[in-house]
Amino acid sequence: MGSVLSVRYERKGTTGMDIEIGRGKTARRAYGLDEIAIVPSRRTRDPEDVDISWSLGNLNLDLPCLASALDAAVDPTTAGIIGSLGGLAVLNLEGLQTRYEDPAPVFEEIASLPEHKATRVMQEIYSEPIKEELIFRRVQEIKDKGVIAAASLTPQRVERYHRAAIEAGLW
């Protein structure tokens, strides 16, 4: 699965390229990074003349990179690396990082699962309860790297776990 970059472009006589997907519903065509070519322009820009920083509310970041709260994408180490480069990585507080003291062997098990067993075994793996002390520890691991810690909870679990997240230093 590649990353997706949403591109909106205009064609003469239209505004955007929405695609009808049924009964008054439309979608925008998205392009994978392997479908887009970046070519040099006729004019060269000096790096000092280009500002790629961005803001999210009161948060100002140097790198336009926001890593999604997916177990396969963000752990405290990755969050530290992305944060040190100027981006922001969001930790999934309902994932393996907060269910297992050492999630590395669990990730290895998932990676080795044959397709016909994957769903059942994944259900078992994710049935392990979330541990509030691990919420605190993982957020602290990110903050100890000197970067902004960001995390997510689903609406169903906010009431139960928000205190642990706030005590860990999220706001």
Phi and psi in radians as a Rosetta constraint file:
Dihedral C 1 N 2 CA 2 C 2 CIRCULARHARMONIC -1.562 0.35
Dihedral N 2 CA 2 C 2 N 3 CIRCULARHARMONIC 2.946 0.35
Dihedral C 2 N 3 CA 3 C 3 CIRCULARHARMONIC -1.262 0.35
Dihedral N 3 CA 3 C 3 N 4 CIRCULARHARMONIC 2.701 0.35
Dihedral C 3 N 4 CA 4 C 4 CIRCULARHARMONIC -2.092 0.35
Dihedral N 4 CA 4 C 4 N 5 CIRCULARHARMONIC 2.301 0.35
Dihedral C 4 N 5 CA 5 C 5 CIRCULARHARMONIC -1.973 0.35
Dihedral N 5 CA 5 C 5 N 6 CIRCULARHARMONIC 2.121 0.35
Dihedral C 5 N 6 CA 6 C 6 CIRCULARHARMONIC -1.463 0.35
Dihedral N 6 CA 6 C 6 N 7 CIRCULARHARMONIC 2.157 0.35
Dihedral C 6 N 7 CA 7 C 7 CIRCULARHARMONIC -2.085 0.35
Dihedral N 7 CA 7 C 7 N 8 CIRCULARHARMONIC 2.187 0.35
Dihedral C 7 N 8 CA 8 C 8 CIRCULARHARMONIC -1.955 0.35
Dihedral N 8 CA 8 C 8 N 9 CIRCULARHARMONIC 2.198 0.35
Dihedral C 8 N 9 CA 9 C 9 CIRCULARHARMONIC -2.320 0.35
Dihedral N 9 CA 9 C 9 N 10 CIRCULARHARMONIC 2.837 0.35
Dihedral C 9 N 10 CA 10 C 10 CIRCULARHARMONIC -1.972 0.35
Dihedral N 10 CA 10 C 10 N 11 CIRCULARHARMONIC 2.443 0.35
Dihedral C 10 N 11 CA 11 C 11 CIRCULARHARMONIC -1.959 0.35
Dihedral N 11 CA 11 C 11 N 12 CIRCULARHARMONIC 2.567 0.35
Dihedral C 11 N 12 CA 12 C 12 CIRCULARHARMONIC -0.872 0.35
Dihedral N 12 CA 12 C 12 N 13 CIRCULARHARMONIC 2.152 0.35
Dihedral C 12 N 13 CA 13 C 13 CIRCULARHARMONIC 1.538 0.35
Dihedral N 13 CA 13 C 13 N 14 CIRCULARHARMONIC 0.004 0.35
Dihedral C 13 N 14 CA 14 C 14 CIRCULARHARMONIC -2.300 0.35
Dihedral N 14 CA 14 C 14 N 15 CIRCULARHARMONIC 2.913 0.35
Dihedral C 14 N 15 CA 15 C 15 CIRCULARHARMONIC -2.152 0.35
Dihedral N 15 CA 15 C 15 N 16 CIRCULARHARMONIC 1.748 0.35
Dihedral C 15 N 16 CA 16 C 16 CIRCULARHARMONIC 1.493 0.35
Dihedral N 16 CA 16 C 16 N 17 CIRCULARHARMONIC 3.071 0.35
Dihedral C 16 N 17 CA 17 C 17 CIRCULARHARMONIC -2.276 0.35
Dihedral N 17 CA 17 C 17 N 18 CIRCULARHARMONIC 1.200 0.35
Dihedral C 17 N 18 CA 18 C 18 CIRCULARHARMONIC -1.386 0.35
Dihedral N 18 CA 18 C 18 N 19 CIRCULARHARMONIC 2.520 0.35
Dihedral C 18 N 19 CA 19 C 19 CIRCULARHARMONIC -1.953 0.35
Dihedral N 19 CA 19 C 19 N 20 CIRCULARHARMONIC 2.251 0.35
Dihedral C 19 N 20 CA 20 C 20 CIRCULARHARMONIC -1.302 0.35
Dihedral N 20 CA 20 C 20 N 21 CIRCULARHARMONIC 2.242 0.35
Dihedral C 20 N 21 CA 21 C 21 CIRCULARHARMONIC -2.018 0.35
Dihedral N 21 CA 21 C 21 N 22 CIRCULARHARMONIC 0.114 0.35
Dihedral C 21 N 22 CA 22 C 22 CIRCULARHARMONIC 2.311 0.35
Dihedral N 22 CA 22 C 22 N 23 CIRCULARHARMONIC 2.471 0.35
Dihedral C 22 N 23 CA 23 C 23 CIRCULARHARMONIC 0.608 0.35
Dihedral N 23 CA 23 C 23 N 24 CIRCULARHARMONIC 1.026 0.35
Dihedral C 23 N 24 CA 24 C 24 CIRCULARHARMONIC 1.329 0.35
Dihedral N 24 CA 24 C 24 N 25 CIRCULARHARMONIC 0.125 0.35
Dihedral C 24 N 25 CA 25 C 25 CIRCULARHARMONIC -1.729 0.35
Dihedral N 25 CA 25 C 25 N 26 CIRCULARHARMONIC 2.412 0.35
Dihedral C 25 N 26 CA 26 C 26 CIRCULARHARMONIC -2.239 0.35
Dihedral N 26 CA 26 C 26 N 27 CIRCULARHARMONIC 2.776 0.35
Dihedral C 26 N 27 CA 27 C 27 CIRCULARHARMONIC -2.402 0.35
Dihedral N 27 CA 27 C 27 N 28 CIRCULARHARMONIC 2.765 0.35
Dihedral C 27 N 28 CA 28 C 28 CIRCULARHARMONIC -1.739 0.35
Dihedral N 28 CA 28 C 28 N 29 CIRCULARHARMONIC 2.432 0.35
Dihedral C 28 N 29 CA 29 C 29 CIRCULARHARMONIC -1.163 0.35
Dihedral N 29 CA 29 C 29 N 30 CIRCULARHARMONIC 2.234 0.35
Dihedral C 29 N 30 CA 30 C 30 CIRCULARHARMONIC -1.932 0.35
Dihedral N 30 CA 30 C 30 N 31 CIRCULARHARMONIC 2.598 0.35
Dihedral C 30 N 31 CA 31 C 31 CIRCULARHARMONIC -2.058 0.35
Dihedral N 31 CA 31 C 31 N 32 CIRCULARHARMONIC 2.380 0.35
Dihedral C 31 N 32 CA 32 C 32 CIRCULARHARMONIC -1.347 0.35
Dihedral N 32 CA 32 C 32 N 33 CIRCULARHARMONIC 2.747 0.35
Dihedral C 32 N 33 CA 33 C 33 CIRCULARHARMONIC -1.069 0.35
Dihedral N 33 CA 33 C 33 N 34 CIRCULARHARMONIC -0.439 0.35
Dihedral C 33 N 34 CA 34 C 34 CIRCULARHARMONIC -1.354 0.35
Dihedral N 34 CA 34 C 34 N 35 CIRCULARHARMONIC -0.076 0.35
Dihedral C 34 N 35 CA 35 C 35 CIRCULARHARMONIC -1.762 0.35
Dihedral N 35 CA 35 C 35 N 36 CIRCULARHARMONIC -0.029 0.35
Dihedral C 35 N 36 CA 36 C 36 CIRCULARHARMONIC -2.045 0.35
Dihedral N 36 CA 36 C 36 N 37 CIRCULARHARMONIC 2.330 0.35
Dihedral C 36 N 37 CA 37 C 37 CIRCULARHARMONIC -1.940 0.35
Dihedral N 37 CA 37 C 37 N 38 CIRCULARHARMONIC 2.281 0.35
Dihedral C 37 N 38 CA 38 C 38 CIRCULARHARMONIC -1.832 0.35
Dihedral N 38 CA 38 C 38 N 39 CIRCULARHARMONIC 2.067 0.35
Dihedral C 38 N 39 CA 39 C 39 CIRCULARHARMONIC -2.054 0.35
Dihedral N 39 CA 39 C 39 N 40 CIRCULARHARMONIC 2.653 0.35
Dihedral C 39 N 40 CA 40 C 40 CIRCULARHARMONIC -1.100 0.35
Dihedral N 40 CA 40 C 40 N 41 CIRCULARHARMONIC 2.550 0.35
Dihedral C 40 N 41 CA 41 C 41 CIRCULARHARMONIC -1.604 0.35
Dihedral N 41 CA 41 C 41 N 42 CIRCULARHARMONIC 3.103 0.35
Dihedral C 41 N 42 CA 42 C 42 CIRCULARHARMONIC -1.286 0.35
Dihedral N 42 CA 42 C 42 N 43 CIRCULARHARMONIC -0.378 0.35
Dihedral C 42 N 43 CA 43 C 43 CIRCULARHARMONIC -1.947 0.35
Dihedral N 43 CA 43 C 43 N 44 CIRCULARHARMONIC 2.404 0.35
Dihedral C 43 N 44 CA 44 C 44 CIRCULARHARMONIC -1.648 0.35
Dihedral N 44 CA 44 C 44 N 45 CIRCULARHARMONIC 2.397 0.35
Dihedral C 44 N 45 CA 45 C 45 CIRCULARHARMONIC -1.831 0.35
Dihedral N 45 CA 45 C 45 N 46 CIRCULARHARMONIC 2.344 0.35
Dihedral C 45 N 46 CA 46 C 46 CIRCULARHARMONIC -1.302 0.35
Dihedral N 46 CA 46 C 46 N 47 CIRCULARHARMONIC 2.316 0.35
Dihedral C 46 N 47 CA 47 C 47 CIRCULARHARMONIC -0.935 0.35
Dihedral N 47 CA 47 C 47 N 48 CIRCULARHARMONIC -0.546 0.35
Dihedral C 47 N 48 CA 48 C 48 CIRCULARHARMONIC -1.185 0.35
Dihedral N 48 CA 48 C 48 N 49 CIRCULARHARMONIC -0.326 0.35
Dihedral C 48 N 49 CA 49 C 49 CIRCULARHARMONIC -1.561 0.35
Dihedral N 49 CA 49 C 49 N 50 CIRCULARHARMONIC -0.073 0.35
Dihedral C 49 N 50 CA 50 C 50 CIRCULARHARMONIC -1.943 0.35
Dihedral N 50 CA 50 C 50 N 51 CIRCULARHARMONIC 2.287 0.35
Dihedral C 50 N 51 CA 51 C 51 CIRCULARHARMONIC -2.096 0.35
Dihedral N 51 CA 51 C 51 N 52 CIRCULARHARMONIC 1.971 0.35
Dihedral C 51 N 52 CA 52 C 52 CIRCULARHARMONIC -1.784 0.35
Dihedral N 52 CA 52 C 52 N 53 CIRCULARHARMONIC 0.120 0.35
Dihedral C 52 N 53 CA 53 C 53 CIRCULARHARMONIC -1.137 0.35
Dihedral N 53 CA 53 C 53 N 54 CIRCULARHARMONIC 2.799 0.35
Dihedral C 53 N 54 CA 54 C 54 CIRCULARHARMONIC -2.612 0.35
Dihedral N 54 CA 54 C 54 N 55 CIRCULARHARMONIC 2.897 0.35
Dihedral C 54 N 55 CA 55 C 55 CIRCULARHARMONIC -2.175 0.35
Dihedral N 55 CA 55 C 55 N 56 CIRCULARHARMONIC 2.513 0.35
Dihedral C 55 N 56 CA 56 C 56 CIRCULARHARMONIC -2.250 0.35
Dihedral N 56 CA 56 C 56 N 57 CIRCULARHARMONIC 1.713 0.35
Dihedral C 56 N 57 CA 57 C 57 CIRCULARHARMONIC 1.109 0.35
Dihedral N 57 CA 57 C 57 N 58 CIRCULARHARMONIC -2.218 0.35
Dihedral C 57 N 58 CA 58 C 58 CIRCULARHARMONIC -1.537 0.35
Dihedral N 58 CA 58 C 58 N 59 CIRCULARHARMONIC 0.037 0.35
Dihedral C 58 N 59 CA 59 C 59 CIRCULARHARMONIC -1.620 0.35
Dihedral N 59 CA 59 C 59 N 60 CIRCULARHARMONIC 2.149 0.35
Dihedral C 59 N 60 CA 60 C 60 CIRCULARHARMONIC -1.891 0.35
Dihedral N 60 CA 60 C 60 N 61 CIRCULARHARMONIC 2.245 0.35
Dihedral C 60 N 61 CA 61 C 61 CIRCULARHARMONIC -2.187 0.35
Dihedral N 61 CA 61 C 61 N 62 CIRCULARHARMONIC 2.545 0.35
Dihedral C 61 N 62 CA 62 C 62 CIRCULARHARMONIC -1.427 0.35
Dihedral N 62 CA 62 C 62 N 63 CIRCULARHARMONIC -0.509 0.35
Dihedral C 62 N 63 CA 63 C 63 CIRCULARHARMONIC -1.989 0.35
Dihedral N 63 CA 63 C 63 N 64 CIRCULARHARMONIC 2.237 0.35
Dihedral C 63 N 64 CA 64 C 64 CIRCULARHARMONIC -1.353 0.35
Dihedral N 64 CA 64 C 64 N 65 CIRCULARHARMONIC 1.155 0.35
Dihedral C 64 N 65 CA 65 C 65 CIRCULARHARMONIC -2.377 0.35
Dihedral N 65 CA 65 C 65 N 66 CIRCULARHARMONIC 2.146 0.35
Dihedral C 65 N 66 CA 66 C 66 CIRCULARHARMONIC -2.204 0.35
Dihedral N 66 CA 66 C 66 N 67 CIRCULARHARMONIC 1.924 0.35
Dihedral C 66 N 67 CA 67 C 67 CIRCULARHARMONIC -1.499 0.35
Dihedral N 67 CA 67 C 67 N 68 CIRCULARHARMONIC 2.275 0.35
Dihedral C 67 N 68 CA 68 C 68 CIRCULARHARMONIC -1.199 0.35
Dihedral N 68 CA 68 C 68 N 69 CIRCULARHARMONIC 2.644 0.35
Dihedral C 68 N 69 CA 69 C 69 CIRCULARHARMONIC -1.364 0.35
Dihedral N 69 CA 69 C 69 N 70 CIRCULARHARMONIC 1.216 0.35
Dihedral C 69 N 70 CA 70 C 70 CIRCULARHARMONIC -2.126 0.35
Dihedral N 70 CA 70 C 70 N 71 CIRCULARHARMONIC 2.410 0.35
Dihedral C 70 N 71 CA 71 C 71 CIRCULARHARMONIC -0.938 0.35
Dihedral N 71 CA 71 C 71 N 72 CIRCULARHARMONIC -0.674 0.35
Dihedral C 71 N 72 CA 72 C 72 CIRCULARHARMONIC -1.311 0.35
Dihedral N 72 CA 72 C 72 N 73 CIRCULARHARMONIC -0.190 0.35
Dihedral C 72 N 73 CA 73 C 73 CIRCULARHARMONIC -1.917 0.35
Dihedral N 73 CA 73 C 73 N 74 CIRCULARHARMONIC -0.638 0.35
Dihedral C 73 N 74 CA 74 C 74 CIRCULARHARMONIC -2.288 0.35
Dihedral N 74 CA 74 C 74 N 75 CIRCULARHARMONIC 2.205 0.35
Dihedral C 74 N 75 CA 75 C 75 CIRCULARHARMONIC -2.282 0.35
Dihedral N 75 CA 75 C 75 N 76 CIRCULARHARMONIC 3.065 0.35
Dihedral C 75 N 76 CA 76 C 76 CIRCULARHARMONIC -1.009 0.35
Dihedral N 76 CA 76 C 76 N 77 CIRCULARHARMONIC -0.629 0.35
Dihedral C 76 N 77 CA 77 C 77 CIRCULARHARMONIC -1.145 0.35
Dihedral N 77 CA 77 C 77 N 78 CIRCULARHARMONIC -0.836 0.35
Dihedral C 77 N 78 CA 78 C 78 CIRCULARHARMONIC -1.080 0.35
Dihedral N 78 CA 78 C 78 N 79 CIRCULARHARMONIC -0.735 0.35
Dihedral C 78 N 79 CA 79 C 79 CIRCULARHARMONIC -1.039 0.35
Dihedral N 79 CA 79 C 79 N 80 CIRCULARHARMONIC -0.691 0.35
Dihedral C 79 N 80 CA 80 C 80 CIRCULARHARMONIC -1.139 0.35
Dihedral N 80 CA 80 C 80 N 81 CIRCULARHARMONIC -0.737 0.35
Dihedral C 80 N 81 CA 81 C 81 CIRCULARHARMONIC -1.140 0.35
Dihedral N 81 CA 81 C 81 N 82 CIRCULARHARMONIC -0.865 0.35
Dihedral C 81 N 82 CA 82 C 82 CIRCULARHARMONIC -1.095 0.35
Dihedral N 82 CA 82 C 82 N 83 CIRCULARHARMONIC -0.737 0.35
Dihedral C 82 N 83 CA 83 C 83 CIRCULARHARMONIC -1.098 0.35
Dihedral N 83 CA 83 C 83 N 84 CIRCULARHARMONIC -0.704 0.35
Dihedral C 83 N 84 CA 84 C 84 CIRCULARHARMONIC -1.165 0.35
Dihedral N 84 CA 84 C 84 N 85 CIRCULARHARMONIC -0.416 0.35
Dihedral C 84 N 85 CA 85 C 85 CIRCULARHARMONIC -1.495 0.35
Dihedral N 85 CA 85 C 85 N 86 CIRCULARHARMONIC -0.109 0.35
Dihedral C 85 N 86 CA 86 C 86 CIRCULARHARMONIC 1.836 0.35
Dihedral N 86 CA 86 C 86 N 87 CIRCULARHARMONIC 0.036 0.35
Dihedral C 86 N 87 CA 87 C 87 CIRCULARHARMONIC -1.701 0.35
Dihedral N 87 CA 87 C 87 N 88 CIRCULARHARMONIC -2.909 0.35
Dihedral C 87 N 88 CA 88 C 88 CIRCULARHARMONIC -2.411 0.35
Dihedral N 88 CA 88 C 88 N 89 CIRCULARHARMONIC 2.266 0.35
Dihedral C 88 N 89 CA 89 C 89 CIRCULARHARMONIC -2.031 0.35
Dihedral N 89 CA 89 C 89 N 90 CIRCULARHARMONIC 2.369 0.35
Dihedral C 89 N 90 CA 90 C 90 CIRCULARHARMONIC -1.860 0.35
Dihedral N 90 CA 90 C 90 N 91 CIRCULARHARMONIC 2.165 0.35
Dihedral C 90 N 91 CA 91 C 91 CIRCULARHARMONIC -1.537 0.35
Dihedral N 91 CA 91 C 91 N 92 CIRCULARHARMONIC 2.360 0.35
Dihedral C 91 N 92 CA 92 C 92 CIRCULARHARMONIC -1.405 0.35
Dihedral N 92 CA 92 C 92 N 93 CIRCULARHARMONIC 1.889 0.35
Dihedral C 92 N 93 CA 93 C 93 CIRCULARHARMONIC -1.330 0.35
Dihedral N 93 CA 93 C 93 N 94 CIRCULARHARMONIC -0.009 0.35
Dihedral C 93 N 94 CA 94 C 94 CIRCULARHARMONIC -1.975 0.35
Dihedral N 94 CA 94 C 94 N 95 CIRCULARHARMONIC 0.233 0.35
Dihedral C 94 N 95 CA 95 C 95 CIRCULARHARMONIC -1.720 0.35
Dihedral N 95 CA 95 C 95 N 96 CIRCULARHARMONIC -2.856 0.35
Dihedral C 95 N 96 CA 96 C 96 CIRCULARHARMONIC -1.161 0.35
Dihedral N 96 CA 96 C 96 N 97 CIRCULARHARMONIC -0.479 0.35
Dihedral C 96 N 97 CA 97 C 97 CIRCULARHARMONIC -1.077 0.35
Dihedral N 97 CA 97 C 97 N 98 CIRCULARHARMONIC -0.513 0.35
Dihedral C 97 N 98 CA 98 C 98 CIRCULARHARMONIC -1.859 0.35
Dihedral N 98 CA 98 C 98 N 99 CIRCULARHARMONIC 0.099 0.35
Dihedral C 98 N 99 CA 99 C 99 CIRCULARHARMONIC -1.881 0.35
Dihedral N 99 CA 99 C 99 N 100 CIRCULARHARMONIC -0.467 0.35
Dihedral C 99 N 100 CA 100 C 100 CIRCULARHARMONIC -2.226 0.35
Dihedral N 100 CA 100 C 100 N 101 CIRCULARHARMONIC 2.338 0.35
Dihedral C 100 N 101 CA 101 C 101 CIRCULARHARMONIC -0.962 0.35
Dihedral N 101 CA 101 C 101 N 102 CIRCULARHARMONIC -0.813 0.35
Dihedral C 101 N 102 CA 102 C 102 CIRCULARHARMONIC -2.190 0.35
Dihedral N 102 CA 102 C 102 N 103 CIRCULARHARMONIC 1.680 0.35
Dihedral C 102 N 103 CA 103 C 103 CIRCULARHARMONIC -1.344 0.35
Dihedral N 103 CA 103 C 103 N 104 CIRCULARHARMONIC -0.186 0.35
Dihedral C 103 N 104 CA 104 C 104 CIRCULARHARMONIC -0.962 0.35
Dihedral N 104 CA 104 C 104 N 105 CIRCULARHARMONIC -0.843 0.35
Dihedral C 104 N 105 CA 105 C 105 CIRCULARHARMONIC -1.116 0.35
Dihedral N 105 CA 105 C 105 N 106 CIRCULARHARMONIC -0.525 0.35
Dihedral C 105 N 106 CA 106 C 106 CIRCULARHARMONIC -1.203 0.35
Dihedral N 106 CA 106 C 106 N 107 CIRCULARHARMONIC -0.731 0.35
Dihedral C 106 N 107 CA 107 C 107 CIRCULARHARMONIC -1.081 0.35
Dihedral N 107 CA 107 C 107 N 108 CIRCULARHARMONIC -0.718 0.35
Dihedral C 107 N 108 CA 108 C 108 CIRCULARHARMONIC -1.087 0.35
Dihedral N 108 CA 108 C 108 N 109 CIRCULARHARMONIC -0.715 0.35
Dihedral C 108 N 109 CA 109 C 109 CIRCULARHARMONIC -1.083 0.35
Dihedral N 109 CA 109 C 109 N 110 CIRCULARHARMONIC -0.790 0.35
Dihedral C 109 N 110 CA 110 C 110 CIRCULARHARMONIC -1.038 0.35
Dihedral N 110 CA 110 C 110 N 111 CIRCULARHARMONIC -0.778 0.35
Dihedral C 110 N 111 CA 111 C 111 CIRCULARHARMONIC -1.110 0.35
Dihedral N 111 CA 111 C 111 N 112 CIRCULARHARMONIC -0.470 0.35
Dihedral C 111 N 112 CA 112 C 112 CIRCULARHARMONIC -1.636 0.35
Dihedral N 112 CA 112 C 112 N 113 CIRCULARHARMONIC -0.013 0.35
Dihedral C 112 N 113 CA 113 C 113 CIRCULARHARMONIC -1.191 0.35
Dihedral N 113 CA 113 C 113 N 114 CIRCULARHARMONIC 2.342 0.35
Dihedral C 113 N 114 CA 114 C 114 CIRCULARHARMONIC -1.248 0.35
Dihedral N 114 CA 114 C 114 N 115 CIRCULARHARMONIC 2.625 0.35
Dihedral C 114 N 115 CA 115 C 115 CIRCULARHARMONIC -0.953 0.35
Dihedral N 115 CA 115 C 115 N 116 CIRCULARHARMONIC -0.666 0.35
Dihedral C 115 N 116 CA 116 C 116 CIRCULARHARMONIC -1.266 0.35
Dihedral N 116 CA 116 C 116 N 117 CIRCULARHARMONIC -0.234 0.35
Dihedral C 116 N 117 CA 117 C 117 CIRCULARHARMONIC -1.885 0.35
Dihedral N 117 CA 117 C 117 N 118 CIRCULARHARMONIC -0.215 0.35
Dihedral C 117 N 118 CA 118 C 118 CIRCULARHARMONIC -0.986 0.35
Dihedral N 118 CA 118 C 118 N 119 CIRCULARHARMONIC -0.866 0.35
Dihedral C 118 N 119 CA 119 C 119 CIRCULARHARMONIC -1.072 0.35
Dihedral N 119 CA 119 C 119 N 120 CIRCULARHARMONIC -0.854 0.35
Dihedral C 119 N 120 CA 120 C 120 CIRCULARHARMONIC -1.097 0.35
Dihedral N 120 CA 120 C 120 N 121 CIRCULARHARMONIC -0.803 0.35
Dihedral C 120 N 121 CA 121 C 121 CIRCULARHARMONIC -1.174 0.35
Dihedral N 121 CA 121 C 121 N 122 CIRCULARHARMONIC -0.702 0.35
Dihedral C 121 N 122 CA 122 C 122 CIRCULARHARMONIC -1.065 0.35
Dihedral N 122 CA 122 C 122 N 123 CIRCULARHARMONIC -0.699 0.35
Dihedral C 122 N 123 CA 123 C 123 CIRCULARHARMONIC -1.066 0.35
Dihedral N 123 CA 123 C 123 N 124 CIRCULARHARMONIC -0.726 0.35
Dihedral C 123 N 124 CA 124 C 124 CIRCULARHARMONIC -1.131 0.35
Dihedral N 124 CA 124 C 124 N 125 CIRCULARHARMONIC -0.782 0.35
Dihedral C 124 N 125 CA 125 C 125 CIRCULARHARMONIC -1.052 0.35
Dihedral N 125 CA 125 C 125 N 126 CIRCULARHARMONIC -0.777 0.35
Dihedral C 125 N 126 CA 126 C 126 CIRCULARHARMONIC -1.427 0.35
Dihedral N 126 CA 126 C 126 N 127 CIRCULARHARMONIC -0.010 0.35
Dihedral C 126 N 127 CA 127 C 127 CIRCULARHARMONIC -1.425 0.35
Dihedral N 127 CA 127 C 127 N 128 CIRCULARHARMONIC -0.226 0.35
Dihedral C 127 N 128 CA 128 C 128 CIRCULARHARMONIC -1.041 0.35
Dihedral N 128 CA 128 C 128 N 129 CIRCULARHARMONIC 2.301 0.35
Dihedral C 128 N 129 CA 129 C 129 CIRCULARHARMONIC -1.160 0.35
Dihedral N 129 CA 129 C 129 N 130 CIRCULARHARMONIC 2.639 0.35
Dihedral C 129 N 130 CA 130 C 130 CIRCULARHARMONIC -1.271 0.35
Dihedral N 130 CA 130 C 130 N 131 CIRCULARHARMONIC 2.405 0.35
Dihedral C 130 N 131 CA 131 C 131 CIRCULARHARMONIC -1.952 0.35
Dihedral N 131 CA 131 C 131 N 132 CIRCULARHARMONIC 2.098 0.35
Dihedral C 131 N 132 CA 132 C 132 CIRCULARHARMONIC -1.031 0.35
Dihedral N 132 CA 132 C 132 N 133 CIRCULARHARMONIC -0.613 0.35
Dihedral C 132 N 133 CA 133 C 133 CIRCULARHARMONIC -1.135 0.35
Dihedral N 133 CA 133 C 133 N 134 CIRCULARHARMONIC -0.508 0.35
Dihedral C 133 N 134 CA 134 C 134 CIRCULARHARMONIC -1.338 0.35
Dihedral N 134 CA 134 C 134 N 135 CIRCULARHARMONIC -0.543 0.35
Dihedral C 134 N 135 CA 135 C 135 CIRCULARHARMONIC -1.024 0.35
Dihedral N 135 CA 135 C 135 N 136 CIRCULARHARMONIC -0.887 0.35
Dihedral C 135 N 136 CA 136 C 136 CIRCULARHARMONIC -1.029 0.35
Dihedral N 136 CA 136 C 136 N 137 CIRCULARHARMONIC -0.847 0.35
Dihedral C 136 N 137 CA 137 C 137 CIRCULARHARMONIC -1.098 0.35
Dihedral N 137 CA 137 C 137 N 138 CIRCULARHARMONIC -0.796 0.35
Dihedral C 137 N 138 CA 138 C 138 CIRCULARHARMONIC -1.137 0.35
Dihedral N 138 CA 138 C 138 N 139 CIRCULARHARMONIC -0.721 0.35
Dihedral C 138 N 139 CA 139 C 139 CIRCULARHARMONIC -1.104 0.35
Dihedral N 139 CA 139 C 139 N 140 CIRCULARHARMONIC -0.736 0.35
Dihedral C 139 N 140 CA 140 C 140 CIRCULARHARMONIC -1.105 0.35
Dihedral N 140 CA 140 C 140 N 141 CIRCULARHARMONIC -0.652 0.35
Dihedral C 140 N 141 CA 141 C 141 CIRCULARHARMONIC -1.056 0.35
Dihedral N 141 CA 141 C 141 N 142 CIRCULARHARMONIC -0.685 0.35
Dihedral C 141 N 142 CA 142 C 142 CIRCULARHARMONIC -1.197 0.35
Dihedral N 142 CA 142 C 142 N 143 CIRCULARHARMONIC -0.843 0.35
Dihedral C 142 N 143 CA 143 C 143 CIRCULARHARMONIC -1.094 0.35
Dihedral N 143 CA 143 C 143 N 144 CIRCULARHARMONIC -0.597 0.35
Dihedral C 143 N 144 CA 144 C 144 CIRCULARHARMONIC -1.116 0.35
Dihedral N 144 CA 144 C 144 N 145 CIRCULARHARMONIC -0.322 0.35
Dihedral C 144 N 145 CA 145 C 145 CIRCULARHARMONIC -1.456 0.35
Dihedral N 145 CA 145 C 145 N 146 CIRCULARHARMONIC -0.018 0.35
Dihedral C 145 N 146 CA 146 C 146 CIRCULARHARMONIC 1.376 0.35
Dihedral N 146 CA 146 C 146 N 147 CIRCULARHARMONIC 0.418 0.35
Dihedral C 146 N 147 CA 147 C 147 CIRCULARHARMONIC -2.134 0.35
Dihedral N 147 CA 147 C 147 N 148 CIRCULARHARMONIC 2.974 0.35
Dihedral C 147 N 148 CA 148 C 148 CIRCULARHARMONIC -1.266 0.35
Dihedral N 148 CA 148 C 148 N 149 CIRCULARHARMONIC 2.290 0.35
Dihedral C 148 N 149 CA 149 C 149 CIRCULARHARMONIC -1.684 0.35
Dihedral N 149 CA 149 C 149 N 150 CIRCULARHARMONIC 2.248 0.35
Dihedral C 149 N 150 CA 150 C 150 CIRCULARHARMONIC -2.294 0.35
Dihedral N 150 CA 150 C 150 N 151 CIRCULARHARMONIC 2.523 0.35
Dihedral C 150 N 151 CA 151 C 151 CIRCULARHARMONIC -2.619 0.35
Dihedral N 151 CA 151 C 151 N 152 CIRCULARHARMONIC 2.901 0.35
Dihedral C 151 N 152 CA 152 C 152 CIRCULARHARMONIC -2.310 0.35
Dihedral N 152 CA 152 C 152 N 153 CIRCULARHARMONIC 2.640 0.35
Dihedral C 152 N 153 CA 153 C 153 CIRCULARHARMONIC -2.350 0.35
Dihedral N 153 CA 153 C 153 N 154 CIRCULARHARMONIC 2.589 0.35
Dihedral C 153 N 154 CA 154 C 154 CIRCULARHARMONIC -1.354 0.35
Dihedral N 154 CA 154 C 154 N 155 CIRCULARHARMONIC 2.710 0.35
Dihedral C 154 N 155 CA 155 C 155 CIRCULARHARMONIC -0.938 0.35
Dihedral N 155 CA 155 C 155 N 156 CIRCULARHARMONIC -0.586 0.35
Dihedral C 155 N 156 CA 156 C 156 CIRCULARHARMONIC -1.147 0.35
Dihedral N 156 CA 156 C 156 N 157 CIRCULARHARMONIC -0.407 0.35
Dihedral C 156 N 157 CA 157 C 157 CIRCULARHARMONIC -1.991 0.35
Dihedral N 157 CA 157 C 157 N 158 CIRCULARHARMONIC 0.004 0.35
Dihedral C 157 N 158 CA 158 C 158 CIRCULARHARMONIC -1.055 0.35
Dihedral N 158 CA 158 C 158 N 159 CIRCULARHARMONIC -0.851 0.35
Dihedral C 158 N 159 CA 159 C 159 CIRCULARHARMONIC -1.022 0.35
Dihedral N 159 CA 159 C 159 N 160 CIRCULARHARMONIC -0.678 0.35
Dihedral C 159 N 160 CA 160 C 160 CIRCULARHARMONIC -1.306 0.35
Dihedral N 160 CA 160 C 160 N 161 CIRCULARHARMONIC -0.670 0.35
Dihedral C 160 N 161 CA 161 C 161 CIRCULARHARMONIC -1.962 0.35
Dihedral N 161 CA 161 C 161 N 162 CIRCULARHARMONIC -0.038 0.35
Dihedral C 161 N 162 CA 162 C 162 CIRCULARHARMONIC -1.110 0.35
Dihedral N 162 CA 162 C 162 N 163 CIRCULARHARMONIC -0.573 0.35
Dihedral C 162 N 163 CA 163 C 163 CIRCULARHARMONIC -1.114 0.35
Dihedral N 163 CA 163 C 163 N 164 CIRCULARHARMONIC -0.741 0.35
Dihedral C 163 N 164 CA 164 C 164 CIRCULARHARMONIC -1.082 0.35
Dihedral N 164 CA 164 C 164 N 165 CIRCULARHARMONIC -0.684 0.35
Dihedral C 164 N 165 CA 165 C 165 CIRCULARHARMONIC -1.176 0.35
Dihedral N 165 CA 165 C 165 N 166 CIRCULARHARMONIC -0.732 0.35
Dihedral C 165 N 166 CA 166 C 166 CIRCULARHARMONIC -1.180 0.35
Dihedral N 166 CA 166 C 166 N 167 CIRCULARHARMONIC -0.740 0.35
Dihedral C 166 N 167 CA 167 C 167 CIRCULARHARMONIC -1.094 0.35
Dihedral N 167 CA 167 C 167 N 168 CIRCULARHARMONIC -0.493 0.35
Dihedral C 167 N 168 CA 168 C 168 CIRCULARHARMONIC -1.308 0.35
Dihedral N 168 CA 168 C 168 N 169 CIRCULARHARMONIC -0.253 0.35
Dihedral C 168 N 169 CA 169 C 169 CIRCULARHARMONIC 1.983 0.35
Dihedral N 169 CA 169 C 169 N 170 CIRCULARHARMONIC 0.107 0.35
Dihedral C 169 N 170 CA 170 C 170 CIRCULARHARMONIC -1.398 0.35
Dihedral N 170 CA 170 C 170 N 171 CIRCULARHARMONIC 2.630 0.35
